[in-house]
Every structure is written in structure tokens, then in C-alpha cells.
């Protein structure tokens, strides 16, 4: 019985360590996603501003590729 209890305690310790590690990874990923989201929004705004400066022509996504 003592051996069984020791094994369970070891498994619990490893599980707790895994949870702490995963929490750290998820927290870092959330920060990175937030940063990437803000950078993407900035790029989208710059693209719209650039499109407005060039003239009200069709959006880049609506233009035909040069090989047509």
C-alpha cells in the first residue's frame, strides 16, 4: 500500500509540473498572439491608407494578376 501511495504522489507531482509548464507556454502564446494581432491590424490599416493614396482603383485582392 505504501508503494502505491508513493507512486500516486509521484504521478501527482509530475502532473503539477506539467500543468505549470503548460500554463507558462499558453501565457507566452497568448502574449505573442496579442502582439501579432496588433501588428496585423496595423498592416491592414497601412494597406487601406496606401490604397486610398494610390487612387480609388480596385483593391489589391480584386486586381487581376499581371499574367492575364
N, C-alpha and C positions, 0 to 999 in steps of 0.2 A: 504494500500500500504506500509506503514511504517513497519508493522508487517512482510509482505512478504520479504521486503528488509533485515530485521533483521535475518529472518530465512535463507536466502541465504548467508548472511555474516557468520552466524554460521556454515553452511554446508561447506563453503569455508575454514574456519579456521580449522575445523576437517579434511578436505581433505588435507590441507597443512601439518598438524601434522602427518597424516598417511603417506604422501609422505616422510617426513623427517625420520620417524621411519623405513619405508621400505628401504630407501636408506642406513640407518645405518646397517640394517640386511644384505642387499645384499653386502655391503662393507666388513663386517666381514666374510660372507660366501666366498667371493672371496679370502680373505686372507687365510682362512682355506683350501680352495681347492688348492691354490698355495702351501701351506705347505705340504698337503697330497700328491700332485703330485710329489713334490721333494723327499719326503720320499719314495714313491713308486718306483721312478726311482733309488734311492739308493739301495733299497732292490732288485730290478731286477738286478742291476749291481753286487751286492754281490752274488746273486744266480748264475749268469753266472760265476763269478770268482770261486765260490765254486765248481761248476760243472766241470770247467776246471781243478781244483786242484785234484779232485777225479779221474779223468781219462776221456778220451773221450767217455765214455759209453753213452747210450741213455739218453736223457733229462728226468728229473723227470716226466714231463707230459706224456712222451711216455712209461714209465715203466708200467708193469702190477702190479696191487695191489698184496700184498702178499697172498691173499686167492685164487689165480688162480693156 
